[in-house]
Amino acid sequence: MFKRAEIIAVGSELLLGQICNTNAQFLSKQLAELGINVYYHTVVGDNPNRLASAIETARSRADLLLFTGGLGPTKDDLTKETIARVLQKNLVTDNQALSNIVDYYKKSNRPMSENNKKQAIVLEGAAILANDNGMAPGMALSDENHTFMLLPGPPKELQPMFMNYGREYLLSRLGVKEQILSKVLRFFGIGESQLETDIEDLIEQQTNPTIAPLAGDYEVTLRLTAKHHSQEEAEYLIEQTEKLILSRVGSYFYGYDDDTIFSVLFNKIQDSKFTLSCAESLTGGSFAEKMTSFEGASSVIEGGVVCYTNEIKENVLGVSRETLDQLGAVSEQCAIELADGVKKLHRTDIGISFTGVAGPGTMDGKPVGTVYIGIALPNGTTISHHLQLAGNRDAIRQRTVKYGCFLLLKELFKSS
């Protein structure tokens, strides 16, 4: 059993801030699902002495060391050479990897420079992790006290390599016979602290499944992970825990796993054969951009209007002059008339509108963060939701669009 893991990312570009270390995030998430605790993330530049020092430090405090990057053909790709020196291991050519590299250049009708052969060099005695999306293979090597896993730097190569080969290698070392299953529950409109408070006793009592909260992008997720010899039993354990959680905070729940609030709304509307249009003042077209990013968007969203000025609100979408003069563009009534107007203009089943104050100053006497979302429903009723949001201009606009999706889901599919 691995007690402690460390992820060592190799590459000066990471230290210079030229790219983000998304590999460490991905691997930490995957290792957590396997029940392996990651205690350290290390980033080291393309320097053999500093990398050697990092390896020695990691060996003193971890029994599983995962390396990302530094397996390519250039002189600054030095991960396996440095590990070989530290472990006093020989480097050998993997003939299958070399054959794959040669075949790649033949098929692409390009000359192969000599340094590409370097990518086929591996640690002697290592298990080879095939690279189905690139050239440099990964590898894994274990002794009595440590396991070393070397993975390529590009995420498009690392992620499938780990999922297809690296994960199975670690499971074999763990001697795991159980099925390990995970499910992510997605929530919107509730903060991480409140969600934890509402299910605090479930988190404290967790054994199997485990419950892991995570906040991000104005949303909260709960990852449920279960282990069992039977896949059916693991699924049952997750299902029972999910029911307990949703009995308390189900009103904020919107989807699973890789769902987004945009994809859930889009699919629900598409399945229901509804059509949608939008009037965007505050959000400036952000809602339309999200909803038209999906394949088949034309079957869902008919069109939209960016209506920043009162002239557009009045002359294109039919907001009354009385409403604009007496109540202002940032008002419940304006949101309702905008939703009705865009629904009528585009002859859709649903109209949604966004108006408010993103900042930096007030508007119509309303403070920054004042938001009204109008929803014209297929049954002919139109409603408005008032929100008071915090954050900078961009945060308010992003959160408003997500709130629009969430509120529309709740109004359209209350019985779902």
Residue, then its C-alpha position, 0 to 999 in steps of 0.5 A: m500500500f502506498k502511504r505517501a505520494e509526490i508529484i514532480a513536474v519537470g519543466s522550466e516553462l512551469l516555473l516561468g508561468q508560461i503554462c499551468n500545471t494541470n497535470a498535477q491537478f489531474l493526477s492528484k484527482q486520479l490518485a485520490e480515487l485510488g485511495i492514494n494520498v498525495y502529500y507534495h507537489t514539486v515543480v523543478g526546472d530543466n536542470p539535472n542537479r536540481l532535479a536530482s536533489a528533488i528526487e532525493t528529497a521526494r524519496s525521503r518522504a514518499d513511496l510513490l513518485l510520479f514525474t511529468g515531463g522531460l521525456g522528449p527528444t531535446k537536450d533539456d528533456l532530462t528526466k529519465e537520464t537524471i532518474a537513472r543516475v540517481l537510481q544507478k540504473n542503465l538506460v536501454t532502447d525500447n524497440q517497440a517504441l523506436s519502431n512506433i517513432v520510425d513508423y510515425y515519420k514514414k507515414s507523415n512523409r517527414p524526415m526523422s532527426e536522429n535525436n528522436k531516437k532518444q524518446a525510445i530510451v527507457l530505464e532498464g527493467a521498467a514496465i513500459l506505458a504505451n503512448d497512444n497519442g505521442m511518441a515518448p513512452g512512459m514507464a514505471l519501476s518499483d523496488e521494495n520501498h519506492t515506485f517511480m512512474l514517468l509520464p510525458g508532459p503534454p496533457k493529451e498524452l499523459q491523461p490517456m496514458f495514465m488512465n489506460y496503463g498507469r492506473e492499472y500498474l498502480l492497482s496491481r502494486l496496491g493489490v486492489k481487488e475491489q472495484i473503485l467507483s466515483k461519482v460527482l454531484r454538482f450544485f449551484g446557488i449554495g456556498e461550500s461552507q453552507l453545503e458542508t454544514d448541511i451534510e457535516d454529520l455525513i462527512e464526519q461519519q464517512t467510511n465507504p463511500t468517502i465524500a470530498p467537497l470541492a468549490g470552483d467557478y461559483e459552484v460546489t461539487l461532492r465526489l463520492t468514492a466507493k470500494h467493493h469487490s462487486q461493482e453492483e455493490a459499489e454502485y449501491l453504496i454510492e446511490q444510498t449516500e447520494k439519496l441522503i445528500l440530496s434529501r438535504v441539499g437537493s434543491y441546489f443540485y443540477g448534474y453529475d460528473d462532467d456536466t456543466i450547468f449550460s450542458v444540462l440546460f441545453n439538453k433539457i430544453q432540446d429533449s423537451k422540444f422547446t425553443l429559446s431566445c435571450a435579451e442581454s443587457l448586463t451580460g452582453g451576449s455571454f448567455a447566447e455564446k454559452m448556449t450556442s457552443f453545443e452541437g445542434a444549437s440551432s434546434v434550441i436557441e433561435g436568436g438573441v439581442v444585446c440591448y445595452t441602451n434604452e433605445i434598443k430595449e424600447n425600439v427593438l424589444g418593446v420595453s415601455r417608455e414608462t417603465l424606463d422613465q419611472l422604474g429604470a432599466v435595472s428593475e423587475q418590470c424591465a426584466i419581465e418586459l425584456a423576456d416577453g419582448v425577445k420571446k415575441l420577437h423570435r417567436t420562441d417558447i421561452g424568453i430569458s433576459f438579464t439586466g443589472v449593474a456590473g460596476p464599477g459605479t451604480m446605475d438608476g440608484k441601484p448598487v453594484g451587483t443588483v441583478y434582475i433575470g426575467i423568464a417568459l415561460p411556455n405557459g404564458t407566464t413571465i416571472s422575474h428573479h432579483l439577485q444581489l451578487a458580490g465580486n468584480r465586474d467579470a465575476i458578477r456577469q459570469r455568475t449572472v449567466k449561471y444563475g439564469c441557467f439554474l433558475l430556468l432549469k428550476e422553473l421549466f422542470k420543477s417536477s423533474 
